[in-house]
Amino acid sequence: MTGQTTPGSAPLRYRPGPARQEIAELLDGLRTDGGVRVVTGDPGCGRTAFLAFAARSFRAGPVWHVRADPPRPERPHGGLRTLLRAADRPVRLPGDGTAGEVLLGVLRAAAAASPLLVCVDDVHRWDAASRAALGDAAARVHATGGRVGLLLSVPGHRPVDRQMAGLPVWRLAPLTPGDAAALVDEATEGTVDPAVREELVTEAEGNPALLLALVRHLSPAQLRGRRALPRPLAGAEVLAGVAGGCLTGVPPDHADLLLATAAAVRATGEPDADAGLVRRAAGILGGRAAVPAPETAPPAGARVQLSRTTGSLPETLVLADGRLRLRSALLGRTVYAGAPPGRRRAVHRALAESLADPHGVPALLHRSWTVTGPAPALAAELAATAADPASALPPDLRRAAHARAAELTPDDAERAHRYTAAARQALLAGDPAEALRLLDAARSRPAPASVRGDAELLRGAVLLADGPVDDARESFLLAAGLLTDRSREEADTAVLGAANAAWAAGDLTACLQALAPDGSLPRDPAPVPVPTVAPVPAADAPPAGPVGADAGGTAPPGPAGPTGPTRSALLRDHRDGMRAVLLGRFDLAAAPLRRVVEWDPPADEPERLLGSAAAALMLGEVTAARRSGARALAAARTLGSAALEPRALEYLAYAELRAGRHQLARTHAEEGLRTARRTGQRNTAAHHHAVLALAASIEGERELVAEHAAAALGTARRHGLAQAATLAQWALARADLGAGRPQEAVDRLGPLVRPGARRGHFAVWMLAVPCFVEAAALAGRPAHARTVLEDFALWAACRADPQAPAQLLRCRALLAAPEVADELYLRALDRHEETAGDFERARTELLYGKWLRRRRRLGEARARLGEALMGFERCGAHPWGQQAAAELRANGAAPGGAGTVRPARHGPGELSRLTPQQLRIARCVAEGATNREVALSLSVSTRTVDYHLRNVFATLGVRSRVELARLVEQAEKTGAQL
């Protein structure tokens, strides 16, 4: 049965999102073992909806689901009576402090026949006696377990009542951007403009109640994008409607303290503020708000009772290690937005006067928020301080300073210049959506061509990382035209950016046209395949320069060096080398690109190091590319350039793929995917997904290949990323080939590699030719392969890919007559000796071993197949190893390596039977991670983790996570493979 004391359903439908598996595990645990969770979260996070979701999802037995009555004169045990009445369990409750024991007896009696789930919403609103009894019963259930599950919700903006202290807490996470967007679509019936939806999702920060309040606050015309949105989007009225009730009855001294803390946090962007600063500001405000001195402050997390006379903290604040923090960031926004403007200005003035450095960015920001009109002098000082590269300021604080300086600037050109500088810092901070908003603000006033050129150059960089790449190309071309008169070098940088965007889109004609000195096309724009696979290969870094650089003093992206001839020469070398590569003229490309590679930029210029890595990849110098990529990554992390990290990891991942080290590529791509998601770079994330799909196609993770390929293709189709799409399709086909489905691989790869409008990206398609030739030969369709093999021969002759010569010989052997195939296979194996990596050599050994076995040369076949099996085992290519093992068995041998079907044994050595991804998941689970935590750490979905975990259990013969943990622990002690 389900009891419900309040009419109607929850105000919104709970969306578990990535936590779905974790919630399922929680409910399953409550069903089997009982237990308690105190559910909490920010105001509006959906506690009520979560309990309703849990109640609907629990089908193992009865559910008692109640919500506290509205506040009214306290009646002892009134809350308990509400619960028992809803459950139809009338029981006399004693007043001698034993009501908790009585409640526990009732719960256990109700759970005698089947598990019981009790959901109590807003427990803090119950009377003290009821809270004490419920807390006592919950503590005993938590200690002893059983068949009773308790979900008790309390608000997260105040301390948990002492009656619930010590119980495990479940804090509801914000909505993911995808779930938030789905909620907006549901609330608007799909009529919302995509750009408006994105702004709403960003403004709500994952809070479902705030998101719905924002939707209700806008008119239909505003939701459809036909009228301008209000600024600020989440104003005082909207915020008060969501969280204002949490501030009811706050006394004036505590209101000032909350406002001072919220204002101090606003100036730094940090989650907390210096308690001494707030205390000094409170003194300037008139002494109404008192902060306990550090020597008298309570311990971290301790609850402090509200008291006007003792000067203690409001319960919505936490004091720890000399720092003040609001328990809820949404509450801080509400406090600040709802304060009278005059009071806000007074608080900022007091904070500015209380800071030790009156000319630092925080003090200047506070001063800027005390003025109500243009302030040119203050704006100039603020912009100059924010642009100082010697100051150790994070990009987000620099962004705030430049943006505020722009707001105070009356001159249109200078205003646009400062908005552009703010956008640059927003991009460095990993917020491309904010960067575009600031660039739109820069566009809103007339400005000289050079200022507009700076803005368009940055817009192109933003869109290249997170938008339609054709739009990025147009922005770069516009920037090139606007910047020509001021600086030929900056115009060349924009031209190079346009070529990068055309490269990402797979538009060879546009790429060559952008790189031509006069914008013309060659007579034969693509005589041979382009010999490289890399991320957008020229200088595609955002034009950020040093972290503190202002718009006018910014170094352009890519291989640009110091000002003067060196910078011009390097830009010209990169452009000329890239154009020669696209034309297949490696004799002309080598010298200029090698000068870019050999140039040694300073260690604090990550975007220029990425330019060197790109040139190295075009030359096929993988070691140099890895070195420059690693230096760029270290520099980006040192400088706090969040936007550059995922791209540096992208270069490293591609370099490792080119070197045949797919597991290292996978490690870089997993980290790169996490950072790309965190910094909002969907295009970069798509390339990392493609790398992960390629790596998984070697290791035989079919579910993982499909998942990453789908993610890469989804973004590629929306943003025109031909390179990522081709790589993803290649990964799917290679997974088919590894699984013994050559016909499917031929059908998938045929359009990508054969001439025609559907051919894949000009820099990638030829890399898939060896897979296509192998699949066509195995499928009995060799004629299809011969048409593309000569193009691949041209590619191999370029010597930009160390694996290509051996692959070419293997392909020729597959298509050759028996009398010449033998020698071709042997020559291919000789060429493999010149390169690193086990996978390609093992593939040649496998194909040669098959060929030998079918000609009854069984001894030679056994040797080749054994070598192939060991090579596949070394690189973790399990499906290919299974093929080699099957061939060995057909040859009469009894292989003992991977791929051999053996009886299941329950021992640590069996871990060697797991795939690399299964090993990673097994290790994480053994360390106590939930499926959701494993998914986040490995950048996969919880569904994929669940799939692999089932296979782990089946392979190892274990039945629970506890057994798996024991097995992994035993393996670690005995040195088994992990």
ABEGO torsion letter per residue (X at the ends): XBBBABBEBBABBBBAEAAAAAAAAAAAAAAAAEEBBBBBEBBGAGAAAAAAAAAAABAABBBBBBBBBBBBBBBBGAAAAAAAAAAGBBBBBBAAGAAAAAAAAAAAAAAAABBBBBBBBGAAABBAAAAAAAAAAAAAAAAAEEABBBBBBBBAABBBBAAABGBBBBBBBBBBAAAAAAAAAAAAGGABBAAAAAAAAAAAGGBAAAAAAAAAABBAAAAAGABBBBOBABBAAAAAAAAAAAABGBBAAAAAAAAAAAAAAAAAGBABBBAAAAAAAAAAAGGABBBBBAAABBBBGBBBBBBAAAGBBBAABBBBGGBBBBABAAAAAAAAAABBAAAAAAAAAAAAAABABAABAAAAAAAAAABABBBAAAAAAAAAAAABAABBBBAAAAAAAAAAAAAABABAAAAAAAAAAAAAAAAAAGBAAAAAAAAAAAAABBBBAAAAAAAAAAAAAAAAABEBAAAAAAAAAAAAAAAAAABAAAAAAAAAAAAAAAAAAGBAAAAAAAABAAGBBBABABABBBBBBBBBABBABBBAEBAABBAAABBBBEABBBBEAAAAAAAAAAAAAAAAAAAGBAAAAAAAAAAAAABBBBAABAAAAAAAAAAAAAAGBAAAAAAAAAAAAAAAAAAGBAAAAAAAAAAAAAAAAAAGBAAAAAAAAAAAAAAAAAAGBAAAAAAAAAAAAAAAAAAGBAAAAAAAAAAAAAAAAAAGBAAAAAAAAAAAAAAAAAAGBAAAAAAAAAAAABBEAABBBAAAAAAAAAAAAAAAAAAGBAAAAAAAAAAAAAAAAAGABAAAAAAAAAAAAAABBAAAAAAAAAAAAAAAAABBEAAAAAAAAAAAAAAAAAAGBAAAAAAAAAAAAAAAAAAGBAAAAAAAAAAAAAAGBBBABBGBBBBBBBBAAAAAABBAAAAAAAAAAAAGBBAAAAAAAAGBBAAAAAAAAAAAAAAAGBABAAAAAAAAAAAAAAGBBX
